[in-house]
Amino acid sequence: MTTDTATPTVPECHIRETGLLPEHVAAFKRHGVLALRGLLDAEELKSVQAAAASLIDDCWRTREKTDVIWTLEPTEPDAAPVRIEYVVDKSRPIARLAGHPLLLDAMEALVGPSLIPTWDSMVFKTTAGAPRLAWHRDGEMYRDAVGVIGSGRVIDAGIYLDPAPEDNCVWAIPGSNYWDDERITRTAERLNASEWDTAGAVPAVMNPGDALLHNILTLHGAPAVKGSQRRVVYFEYRPAELEWQVGPHVPAYVGLKQQVLRSCLDLRRESAPDEEPFAYRPADALRHWEGRPELTTYRFPHEEYWRW
Ligand SMILES: O=C(O)CCC(=O)C(=O)O
């Protein structure tokens, strides 16, 4: 693992061998990116791959627009789906994945004990192709964002179902999680001025079953691809206290997403009774699921819970 200040590669943690060590935590906080190698075992990888294939097949078959992003209007013959929202609600294997103990242990260490899941989606490139994802920070930013989350308490975990080689992977600029808005804007504009420019960035080359963690403030992008499949399940996590006091969702969202997390943990416990489960232990003041009616869905559309 590289932990110095000028990392030429994405720092990495072999999570099943070592767990998340203090040096991994420090590397993530510094660079805003960390690869967890070998997070999924072969059986779980296979089951989530099959679930992903079925969700993508459904897109092709139905040409559905709700919760699906297409490259063109889905009625157009060259349109291809590239993203599906709320995948925890749409697929049991992905709901069970959301209860993965090693992933959640790592999130607890980085986000804090009161983590809640916020976004869940699948971003993918089918062999029909996908356009470049321009250089960006992820959405729903805070005012004075670097001051609030520069060291990495809002995290996107991308779980890879296919290989991501250099010509079809996410590239990131380590340390850009601490850049001010002016530097981010200037750099993104420069890099986005040509089709694909990686100056100052490192490739996050990943294997199926690995997970890439990135601070949502880390500048990242991905090249256009054609003829090569890459499917990634993204789970985003935020501290409940940040959502409760600041947003971007209204306070009521916290309890609902805590219920989703607890329900995913139950599903996982039923399907993997021999696995040591993740113990969800938010601060006493932040146990907002208590006394709430049972969930009938895991889909809580962001726009219905928006604070700003
Ligand atoms: O997996 C990828 O290609 C990048 C996804 C991404 O950066 C995003 O959806 O914001």
The ligand as a Tripos MOL2 file, in Angstrom:
@<TRIPOS>MOLECULE
LIG
   10     9     1     0     0
SMALL
NO_CHARGES

@<TRIPOS>ATOM
      1 O1        -18.3300    3.8580  -12.5630 O.co2     1 LIG1
      2 C1        -18.1310    4.8450  -13.2630 C.2       1 LIG1
      3 O2        -17.8680    4.7810  -14.4610 O.co2     1 LIG1
      4 C2        -18.1630    6.2390  -12.6410 C.3       1 LIG1
      5 C3        -19.4510    6.5530  -12.0020 C.3       1 LIG1
      6 C4        -19.4900    7.9470  -11.4780 C.2       1 LIG1
      7 O3        -18.5040    8.6160  -11.3200 O.2       1 LIG1
      8 C5        -20.7550    8.5510  -11.1380 C.2       1 LIG1
      9 O4        -21.8060    7.9410  -11.4150 O.co2     1 LIG1
     10 O5        -20.7660    9.6660  -10.5700 O.co2     1 LIG1
@<TRIPOS>BOND
     1     1     2 2
     2     2     3 1
     3     2     4 1
     4     4     5 1
     5     5     6 1
     6     6     7 2
     7     6     8 1
     8     8     9 2
     9     8    10 1
@<TRIPOS>SUBSTRUCTURE
     1 LIG1         1 GROUP 0 **** ****
